[in-house]
Amino acid sequence: MRRRDGDNRFQAAGAAIGGILGPFGAIAGRAVGGLAGAAFDGSIFSGGRSVKGQHLATARVGGAEEGAVIPRVYGTSRVGGTLIWATRFEEQVTEERSGGKATGPTVESFAYFGNFAFGICEGPVAAIRRVWADGRELDLTTIQMRFYPGDEGQLPDPLIEAKQGMGAAPAYRGLCYVVFDRLPLDGFGNRIPVFQFEVLRPTGKLETQIKAIAVIPGATEHGLCPFPVTEALGSGQQRILNRNTLVGVTDFEASIDELMALCPNLERVALVVTWFGSDLRAGECRIRPGVETSFRSEESTPGRFRGSRARRPMLCPPLMVARPMAVRPTMPG
């Protein structure tokens, strides 16, 4: 009632002042007075009030285990990690005003980030393909995770060395481990989640002796593109056509990184580009590039293949890849 009375007083004062200019002035003065009264009451009753969000009282750390067995991996295996190092959670405070610019209360929220390391298995290993946190696969392109294969020449992690001091940080030689740098914890209940890792460790000497290899693309039109190719889906949404993994920015980048990890002595790679024949008879066959569709909405492919709302231009008429039973196109792989 007090705020309503304040609004009425300002409205009456505005109407009286505006009445000097006539009936229309009185109406305009009443409206301006009402706005002034609302701002005045808000500054008295709401201004300066602060609303605090949930604050983390204690850090919940789980998974640390002294004397745990170090697994030994052969081939490809999904292994659970053991927490071997961690710091206090980093707290980030954000203040923002809700409602009006000057009348709304200030809302204070907290976000927490974790710095920790997980031991995985006996090294050396080739690579970590995928990572799960609480059973959910992580997008490795959106977090900072440093991988150490566990060889005898690996150096201490710079973050651990910065926290522990120069010369006081272990290098964990012979142990494959990863270090997470400022991992957001709000999606895990502000705690360190349970991690699992897909480890790649080749057995034998074949992988180290490979010097050259031919890369054949899979069933995709943009499989050899090293950067993301997007397509608009409408309503401000889009999808990446050549990304079907959470390991790399594109499928090509993820494949080449894994190839180099498994075959460290590789020197030459031959790329096989897929074109299509129009006829089984050699004299009638025309070799042309194939596309999945003749139209994509706002495709981000650069150069002469740049898409728009019109048909996709090419140097020669493209061959439409067959779609049996109206399902996915039959791109050969």
N, C-alpha and C positions, 0 to 999 in steps of 0.2 A: 504494500500500500504506500510506503514511503516513496518508492521509486515512481509510482504512478502519480502521486501528488506533485513530485518535482517536475514531471513531464507536463502536468496541467498548468503549473505556475509559469513555465517557460512559454507554453502555447498561448496563455492569456496575455503575457507580456508582449509576445510577438504580434498577436492580433491587435493589441492596443496601439503599438507603434505603427504597424502597417495600415491601420485604419485611417491614418492621416492622409494616405494616398487614395482612399476610397475603398469600396467593397472588395475589389480584387487584391488590393494591398493588404487588407485584413486577412484574407485567405492565405496569401503567400507568407505573411508574417507568422500566422499560426503554424504553418508547416515547418518553417525554419526554426521557430521556437521549440517545436516538438523534437526535432533532431538535436538541437542544442541541449534540451533537457535530458534526452537519452544518453548523450555523451557525458554530460555532467554526472548523472547518477551512476553510469558505468565506471567512471574514474574514481568515484567515492567508494562504491560497494564491491567492485571487482578488480580495480586497478591495483597492481602490486601483489596480488595473491598468487602464490606459487603452488603448483600441483606436482608432486614427485612421483615418479614411477617406481616399479619394484626394484629394490636394491639387493644385490647378491651379498648375503651376509658372509658366507664361507664358500671357498672353492671346493667343488666335489671332484676328486681325482680318483679314478678307478682303473684297474688293469695293471697296476704296478705289482710285480711279483719277483721276490728275490729267490735266486737259485732255479729259475725256470729253465727247462730244456730248450736248447737252440735247435730248431728243426733243420733238416737237410733236405733240399729239394732237387729232384731230377725231372727234367722236361718242363712242363707247365703245371703249376699247382696253386691252389688258393690257400693262403696261410694267414692265420691270425697274428696280429702284432702284439708286442709287449712293451709297455711304456718304460723307457730307460732314462728319460730326462724331461724336465718341465720347469717352467717359471710360474710366477704368480700371474694370474689373469690380468690382462690390460683392460682398464675401464675407460670407456669413452662416454662423456656426458654431452647430451644434446639438449639445448633449450630452444623452444619455439612457442610462440604465442598463438593460442587458439581463439577463434571468434574474431572480433574486430582488432584492428592494429593497435589501438590504445586502450581498449576496454576489456579485452579478454584476459583470462589468467595465463600465466606462464607455466607451460608443461615441461617438466624435466624428466628425460628418459635416459636409460643406461643401456649401453651395449658392451659386450665382453668379447675379448679376443685371446686366443691361447697360443703359446709358443711351446712346442714339445717335440720329442723325438721318439720314434717307435723302432725297436729292434724287430727284424723279420725272420731271418734265417742265416744259415752259414753261407759265407761268400767264398769266392766271387760268383755273382749271378750276372745275367745279361741285362735285364730290364725289369721294370714293373709295368705291367700292361694296364691293369684297372685297379681302382681303389674303392672300397665300400666303407661307409661310416654308418653304423647302426643299421646295416642291411641295405642302405641306399647308395647307389653308385655316385661318386663325386665327379663333377666336371673339372678335370685337371687343368683346364685353360683359365679357370676363374680363381684359383687359389695358388698360393706360393708353397710348393713342396719340392724340397731338394732330395735327390736320390743318391745314395752311396752304395756301390755294388759289393763292397766288402773285400776288396783286394788288399794286398799288403802294402801298397803305396799310397793309400788314400790319406788325406790330411783332415784335421779337425774342421768341423763346420764353423763358418765365421760367426754365426749367431751364438752358438755354444761357447766359442772362445771369447766373444765379447762379454758374455754374461759371467763366465767362470774366471776370466783373466788369461792373459798371455802365458802360454806354457802350462796352463792348468786344465786344459780341456782335452779329454781323450779322443783319439781318432777312431776308435772301435775297429781297428784293422782286423780283417777276417770275419766281420759281422756286416751283413747287409742291413742297412737301416735308412729311414727317411726322417727329415726334419720339416715340420710344419711351421711356417712363419706367419703369425697373426691370423690364424684361422678363425673366422666368425663363429661364435658358439650359440647364437640365438636360435638357430635351427635345431640344436641338440639339447635344449633345456639348460643352457649355460653350464655345460659340463663337457669333459673330454669324452667323445663317443668311443664305441668299440670299433676298431679298425680291422679290416681284412684286405689282403693284397694278393693280386694274381702275379705270381713270380715266374719269370722265364729264365731257365738255366739249361743251355744245350749240353748234351752229353757226347763225349767222343771228340774227335778232331776235325770232322768234316766241315763244320761251320767256319772254323778258323782258316781253312785251306781254300775257301771259295774266293776267287778273284774277279769273276764276272758273272752276270746273271741277266736274264730277260724278264722284264716286268710286263705282265699282261693284265690290262684293266678288267675289272669285274663288270657286272651288269649295271652300268651307269653311263649316262651321256657325258657327264663332266668329271669322270673319275680321275683324269690326269691333270685337272686344274689345281694348282698349288694354293689358290686363295678361294675364299667362300664365294659361291654363286647363289644369289638369293632370288626368290620369286615372291611377288606380292600375292597375298591371299585375301585382301580386302579388309576393311575395318581396322586399318593400321597394323595388320599382322603380316608376317612374312615367314618363309621357311628357307633353310639352307639346303640346296639340292645335293651338294656333294659332301655332306657331313652326316654320318650315321654312327658316330662314335663320340664318346666324351673324353677321349685321350688327347686328340689334337684338334687344331682349328679346322682341318679338312681330312678326308679319308686318305688322300695322297700323302699329306704330311705325316699322319700317324703310321702309315705303311712303311714309308721310307725310314722314319726314325727307328721303327722296330727292326727293319731289315739291317740297318747299320749296327744296331746293338747286337743282333744275332751273328752277323758276319762282319766283324770289325776290320778284316783285311780286304774288304771288297774295294775294287778299284774302278770297275766299269759297269754301267747299267744300260741295257738296251730297252727302250720303251717301244712297246708294240701298240700302234694306233689302229683301232678297229674301223675299217671301211666295209661296205656291203656290196655284194653283187646282185644285180637285178634279174639274172637268168642263169640257169644251169648250163646252157649252151655257150661255149667259149666265144663263138662269133657274135652272139647277140647280147652278151653280158656287158653291162656298164658298171664300173666301180665308182661308187659315190659314198660320201659320208652319210650317216644316218642320224636321225633325231627322233626323240620320243614323241614329240608333238610339234605341230607347226606354229603354235601360238602359246606364249607365256606372258602373263601380266607383269610388266615392269621387271623383266629379267635383267640381272646386273652383269651379264657377261660382257666383257669389254670388246673393243675393236669392231671388226665387221660382223661379229655375232651378237652385238648389243641388241637387246630386246626392247620393245616398246609396246604400246597398245595395238600396234599394227602387227602384221605377220613378220616372222623372223627373217631378215635378209641374209642371203648367202651368195657366194660366188657362183654356185650352180644349184639347180633345184635339189633340195634334200630328199633323201629316201625316208619315208615314214616306216619306222620299225613296226612289225606286226604285233598286234595285241590279241592273242587268242582268248576267247571267252570274255573279252572286255576287261582283262586284268592287267597286270604290269607288263610293260613291253618286254619282248624276248631279246634283250641285248645279250650277245654271246659273251661268255667269260672264259 
